[in-house]
Amino acid sequence: METEPMPHEGRQSTRQRFEHRGWHVLVELVSSSSEGVVSAHAEVKDHGSYSCHLSITNQRQDPGEAMATLADRARALIDERLGPAPAGPASAASPPGGTR
């Protein structure tokens, strides 16, 4: 999984990109306020025929936890759309800790 700090409307944001079962996922922390409100979203795309936008806004949640939650939800969405994973070794493209 690639993590990169990116500017976002004058604030610092963090992005994580990874693939799961051939699908592309981008998870981005959009904001984290001093009041403890965290906002993040994820874009989930297959090879052009399907895409989905997931988002989370929560008070008193750790920004890293919010991003991990969205990554888990993105993987679950992909698994639901594709059905059970084939037997064998786990996908090397999916980040460690893929299931929580």
N, C-alpha and C positions, 0 to 999 in steps of 0.2 A: 504494500500500500504506500502510495506516495503522499507525503504531507507537505504542504507548502504554505507559508504565510502570504496572503494577498491583500492589497489595499481594497477596501470596500466603502465607497461613499465617505472617504475621510477617516474611516476606522480601519483597524487591523482585523482581518478575518483569516481563518485557517481552512484549507481545503484538503480533502483526502480523496484520492482517486484509486479505484481498484476494479478488477474484473471478477465476476462470480459466474461460473458456468457459461462463459462467453458473453455475458452482458456487461456493459460499462456502467459504473456507478461513480457519481461525484457527490460527496457529502461536504457541505460548507457551513461553518459557524458564521452566522450573519452578525450577531451582536451579543454582547454580554455586558450588562449594566452593573453599576455599583450597587443597585438595589437588589441584585441577584436574579434578574430576569435574563434568561438565555433563549436565543432564537437561532435555529439552524434549519437547513433544508437539504434534501437529497434529490438528485436527478437520476432516474433509472432508465437505461435505454438498451434495447436489443439492437439488432442490425437494421434499424430504420423503420420497422413496422409497428413498434410499440414503445411508448415512453410514459413515465409516470413521475409526478412531482410529489414528494413526501415532505412534510414540515413538522416542526415541533417548537413550541414556545412554552417555557416552564419557569416558574419562580423557584429559587433556591436549588437549582440543579447545576452540578459541575459542568462546565462547557465540554470537557472531554467525554463525560458520561452521556451528554446529549448527542454528541456525534457518534459515539459507539452504539447508542440506542437506534439512531437512524440507519447506521450501517447494518445492524442486525435486522431491522425491519425491511431494508432493501433486499437483503439476502433471502428473507422469508417470502417476500413478494415474488422474487425470481423463482424460488423453489416451488411455490404454489402454482405459478404459471407453467413451469416445465414438468412438474410431477416429480416423483422420487428420483434422487440422484442415482446414476448407475453405480453398481457395485465396483469396488476397487479403491485405490488411494484417493484421498481428498484432493480437490483441485489445488494446484500449486499457486494459481493466480489469486485465490481468495486469501485475504489476510489471516494471520494467526488469530486464534480465538474466535473463529467464524461463527460459532454458536455460543450463546450465553444463556 
